[in-house]
Amino acid sequence: MPVPAAFDDMDSPAVSGRPEIRGTTRLYAVLGCPVAQVKAPGMLNPLFARLGVDAVLVPVLAEPGHLGEIVRGLQRMGNVDGLLVTVPHKAEVRAYADTVSAAAEQSGGANALRREPDGTWYADNFDGAGFVAGLRTAGFDPAGVRVSVVGAGGAGGALVPALLAAGAEHVAVCDPRPERLQALSGRLGAAWPGRFSCSAAPGFEAADLVVNATPLGMRADDPLPFDPGRLPEGAVVADIIMQPRETALLRAAAERGLRIHHGEHMLSHQIPLYREFFRLDPVI
């Protein structure tokens, strides 16, 4: 029985706003737990459409206990070309790559994996580069400033080397888990001796920029990752959380009169990097 024209029109990509899925469509997935907050599909799927790339990016809820099964299953699917990775999997997912970039080595985690022509998988990390680019576009150059990063997990581990490479005078990292700090020191100590320090509790006395690199703020009942009332006048407060856009931390900092920097900038400035990484060339 033929499909009525009205229903056919409503299902078209031009009307629905959804990417067109064909038998030839290549697949990308963004893995996280939770995953409802991810913004990458809303940014990359329109990019695929603009470039004429027959591909789609979908969110995948990956419970920590099943990450290996999920990643290996996706990698064995012949039409999956790449993976993006968010909390809490950035450190563990490196084990499922055959080779990793220098940024992934330094950060201790990966947020993007691609299938190579020979079928192997290559991992990279663009969180740090995206964060620094977002700061600069917003008019804040990290060169010569003192930074305090709260959280030494997957995101914090990526931000610290990127900020140091961008010329930050000193980066102080705090995390209550000593094993994270020891691992970070082991990765970065030889490259930037004396330019970063680690502690269990934050110290903000001389910070020009303070970054929340923890998941605290994603949920409405989360405590603040730190008290912005302790920060010096003129400090910039940045959050890497993208949903909600206005976290409780950023609201509290703005109420105190401090300049704030939203998490969405870190992702939006990674999109050109993803385009190059995944080789998303336009159809000619």
N, C-alpha and C positions, 0 to 999 in steps of 0.2 A: 504494500500500500504506500503510495507516495507521501512524503512529509509535507504538510501544509506549508505554503510559502511564508506565512506569518511566523511559524515556529522556526523555520529554517533561517529566517532573517535574525530572529532573536538570539539564535545560537552562534551567529557569525562572530569572529573575533572583533570586527569593527564595532559591533553593537555591544557585545558583552564585556569588552575590555580584556578578555582572557586570551593568552597566546594560543595559536592554532596548533593542535597536536596531530601529527601524522605518523604513519608507520616508520618514517625516516627520521623522526625527531630525536636529537641527541639529548641525553639527560644529565643534569647536574643536581646535586642535593646539598642542602645546608643542614648539618647535624648539630643538635644541641639538646639540653635538658635543663630547663624548659626550652621550647622552641617557638612558642606563640609570639614572642616579642621580636623575632628577627625581621629586619627590614630589607635584607638582601634580595629576596624575590621581587619586591616592588621596585627595586633599582635595576637589577640585572635583566629581568624579563623584558622591560621596555628597551633596554640596550640591545638585546638579541633582535627585537623587532626592527629597530632603527637600522641595524647593520645587515639585516636580511639573513641572520643566522637561524637555521632551523634547530632550535634548542629551547629547553625550558628548565628553570631552576625551581625545585620544590623543597619545602621544609620536611625534615625527618626527625621525629621525636626519638632520640636514642638514649634509653636508660643506661646509666653507667655500667651496670652489670652485663649489658648486652652489646657494648660498643664493638668489640671484636667481631662478633657474629654479623653485625649490621655492616661494618666497613668491608669485611671480606666478601659478604654477599653482594654489596654494591660493586665492588671491584671486579667480581666475576661476571657481572652483567655486561655484555659486549657493547651496549650502547650508552654506558655511563662514562662520561669524559672527565668529570671533575667533581670535587667535594669542597665545600666550605665548612668550617668548623667553628663553633662557638662554645660557650661555657657548658659543661666543665671539662671538655675533652681535648683541649689544645695540646696539653703535654702528652697524654697517652696516645693520641693519634699518630704521633711521629713513628711509633713502632710499626705502623702499617704502610710506611713508605720505603721504597728501595734506596732512594737517595734523598738528601735534604740540602737546602741552601745554607749559606753562611748565616743569614738572618734567623733561620729556624734553629741552627746550632746555638747561636748566641742567646736566643730567647728561651730555649728549652722547650719550645712548643711550635706548632704549626696551625695556621688557620686556612690553608688552601692546599689541596693535592690535585695533581693532574695526571691523566694517563699519557704516557709517552708513546711514540709510534711503535716502539718494540714491545709495548704491553706492560712495562714497568711503571711504577708510580713515583712521582717527584713531589716533595713537600716544600712549602715556603711559608713565610710569615710576613704579612703586610700591615699588621696592627701598628707597629712603631712608625713605619713610614707614613701611613695614613694619618696617624695622630699628629706627627710633626707638621705635615703638610696642612692639616686643618688649622693648627695654631698659627702658622705663618699667613695663611689666607685671611684669618680673622685679625691679623695685625699684631700678633704676639710672636716675636722671634725668640726661640729658646736659647740662642747663643749668648753666653756670658751670664746666664741667670742661675739662681739656686733653686733646685726643684726638690719637692718631697713627694714621693710616690707611696701611696698606701695600698699594699697588696703586692706580693711577689709571685703570684700564680701565673697562669697562662698569659693574661693581658699585661700585668705588671712586668713580667719577665721580658716582654717584647718592647715595652715603652722605654725601659731603662737604657739599653744599648742604643736605641734610636735617638734618645735625648742627648746622650753623651756624644754620639757621632755628629749631632747637630750643633755641638759646641757648648752645651750646658756647663757652667763652671763646676757644679757639684750636684750629684743626685743622691738624696738620702732615701733609702727604701726601708719600710717597716712592714713586718708581718709577724703574727704570733707563733708561726710554725718555723722553728729553727732549721729544719731540713730544707725548706724552700730558700732561706737566706744563704745557707751553706752552698747549695747548688748554684745559686746566682753568683756568689763570690767566686766559686770555682770556674764558672764560665767566663766571667768578665774581668777578674782580677789582673790577669797578665796584660790585657789590652788597655785598661784604663786605671792604672795604679794610682791610688790617692784621690781619684775623682768621684768615688761613690762610697757610701757607707751603709751598713745594715744594722737594724735594731728591731727589738720586739715591739717597742712602743714608738709612736711618731714624735718627731721633734720639729716644730714649725717656726721657731723663733726668727730665723733669717730667710724663710722661704719666699721666693717671688712667685712661684707657681706650685700649687698643691693639687695632686691628681688622685681621685678615687679610682683605683684599678681593681676594686672588689665588686662582687655582685650585690652588695648591700645597697638597697634603693630600688631594686626591681619589684619588690613586693611592698604593699602599702604599710604593712606592720614591721618592716625592717627598721632596726635602729640606725642612726646616722653612723657612717663609717668613722667620722671624727667631728669634733665640735668646731665649726667655723669661727666661733667667738674667740678661739685661741690664736687665730691667724693675725699676722701683722697687717696694718693698714696698707692698702695698695696691692695686696696679694691677689692673684688670679686663681679661681677655683674651677677645676675641670672635672668632669665626670665622663666615664666611658660608657655608661648605661644609655641605651637609646630609647627604651620604652619602660617607664614613661619618659617623655622628653624632659619635663621639668621635675627632676627628682627632689625629694625632701631636702637633700643636701644643697642643691642649687638654689632652692627657694630660700633656705635659711641664710645662705651666703649672700644672695641678692638683698634680702631684708637688712643685712648688716651693711650694705653698701659696697660689697666686694664685686669685682668683675667676674662673670661666670662664662664658662665655655661648655657647650652641650656635647653629648656623646655622639650625636648623629654625624658630626664633622669627621670623626675618625673613619666611619664607614664610607661616607660620600667621597672622600679623597682616596679611598682604595679602589674605586670603580675603574679608573684608568689603568691601575696596576693589574687588576684582574683581567682587563681586556687584553693586555699584553701577555700576561701569564698563561691565560687559556687560549691564546692565539685566535682571538675573535676578529678575524679580518673580514671586512665587508665583502659581500658577493659582488663581483665585477661583471 
